[in-house]
Amino acid sequence: MESMEAKLPQNPPRKTHKLVLCAQICLRIVAISTAFAATWTIVNAKETVVVFGFQFDARYTYSSAFKFFAFANAIACGFTSLSLMFVLLIFRYGRFTPSNFFFLFLHDLFMMSLILSGVAAGTAIGFVGRYGNSHAGWSEICDRLKKYCDKVTASMVLSYLSVICLVVLTVISAGKSRQIMV
């Protein structure tokens, strides 16, 4: 009889729940901040140069990949803010149930996938902009639009940080959703 009880996972102490929720709150704040900063940076990335008498203008709206990147980060920022409210309610009322953590797991998984797809699209276009593609006849533009490319690169780095936070949140939520509450 004792061996059966030893095999079942035990309900962790309340202190562990609070530690996990504090980690979730901190990671969500970092994910929200980096997603917002990535959105703000890409939206404000603009530069105009004159080459051989022709004026070239660079904005994020000229690329569908950069538009998707900006909107993906903005959507993830908004929905992660809502999930932060949900976590704060769990923390305040002590509703440490596996179903609550399962909903957080699904949310974090969707938001991580959304931001990851946006940053992948942006990185692909950014790579072509920085290095060009000699096989397709595309020349690099970052040698002429240095300020624009630097802002886009900073935005991509911030977005990757947001992805990392959401991956960690997904793992934490998945682990907590599997625990048996007594």
N, C-alpha and C positions, 0 to 999 in steps of 0.2 A: 504494500500500500504506500509506503514511504517513497519507494522508487518511482511510482507513478507521479506523485506530487513533485518530485525532484526534476522530472522531465518537462513538466509544464513551465512555461515562462512565468516568472513572478511579476507582479505589478510593481513597477519601479516606484521609489519614494517620491513624494510630492516635490522635494527639492530638485530631483532630476527633471521633472516636468517643467519647473520654473526655469531651470538652466537651458533646456531645449527651447522654450518659448522666448527667452531673452536672446538666444542665438538667432532664432527666427526673426525677431523684431529687428535686430541689428543688421542681419543680412538683407532683409527686405528694404530697410532704409538705404543701405548702400546700393542695392539693385535699382531702387527708384531714382536715387540721385544720379547714378551713372547713366541710366537710360534717359533721364531728363537732360543731362549735360550733353550726351551724344546727340539728342534731337536738336537741342539749342545750337550746338556747334555746327551741325550739318546745314541747318536752316540759315545760319548767318555766314556760311562760307560763300563768299562772292568775290570775284576779281575780274577786272577788265584790263586788257593789255592791247597795245597797238604794235603790230608786226607788219613791216613793209607797207605802212599806210592803211592797213586793215585793222579794224577794231574787233577783238575777240572777247567775248563775255562768258564767264564760267559761273554757273549756278547749279544748285542741286536739282532744280526743277527740269533741267535739260536732259536728265538721265532717269529713265523709269526705274532703274535699280536703286539709285540714290533716293528717289521719291518713296519707293517701297521701304528702304532702310529707315528713312525718317518716320514714316507712318507706323512701321512695326515697333520702333522704339517708343513713340508717343503712346500707342495703344498699350504696350506692355507697362509703361510707366503708370498709366491711369488704372489699369486693372490690378497691378501690384499694389498700388495705393489702397484700393478697395480691400485687397487681401490683408493688408496691414491692419485695417480697421477690424476685420474678422479675427485676426490673431489677437488684437488687443481685447476684443470681447471674450475670446476664449480665456485669455490671461486673467481678465477681471472676474469672470464668473466661474472659473475653474472647471470648464467643460472639457476635460481631457479624454475625449472619446476617440476611438479609432476612426469613426466615420468623419469626424471633423478633420482629422489629419489626412484622411483619404481625399476629401475635397481640396485641401491645400495641395496635396500631391498632384491631383489632376490640374489644378490651376497652374502650379509651378511648371509642370511638364509642358502645358500649352504655351505659356509665356516664354519659356526657354526655347521651345521649338520656333516660335514666331521671331524672336530676336535673332536666333541663330540663322534662320533662313534669310533674314534681312541683312545681317552682317556678312553672310557668305556672298550674297548678290553684290553688296557694296564693295567687298574686298576684291571680287573678280573684276569689276569695272575699274576700281582704283588701281589694280595691278596693271591693267592695260593702259590706263592713263599715265602711270609712272614709267613703265618700261616699254610701252608700245607692243606691236606684234609685226615683225618684219615679214612674216609669211602672208599676212592679210593686207600688208601695206599701210598699217596704222602706225603713225609716229607718236612718240611720247609727247605729252603736253606739260608735264610737271617741270620741265626745264624752263618754260616760259611763265607758268602759273604757279610759282612756288608757294605763295601765301595760301592760295586755294587748296593746293594739294596737302599742305601741312595741316590745315584745319580738317580736311577730310580724314587724314590719317589719325589725328587726335580723336575724332569722333568714332572711328573704327575701334581704337584702343579702348575707349570708354565703354563701347558696346560689348566688346569681348569681356571686360570686367563684369558687366551686368550678366552676361551668359554664365560666367563662372559662379557668381552668387546664386543664380537660379538653379544651376546644376547641384550645388551643395544643398540648397533648400529642397530640391526634389528628392535627394537621397535621404535627408532628415525626415521629411514628411512620409516617405515610403516606409522607412523603418518604424516610425511611430504609428502608422496606420495598421501595422501587423501585430502590434502588441495586444495581448488579451487584458482587458480591464475587468477587474473584479468588483 
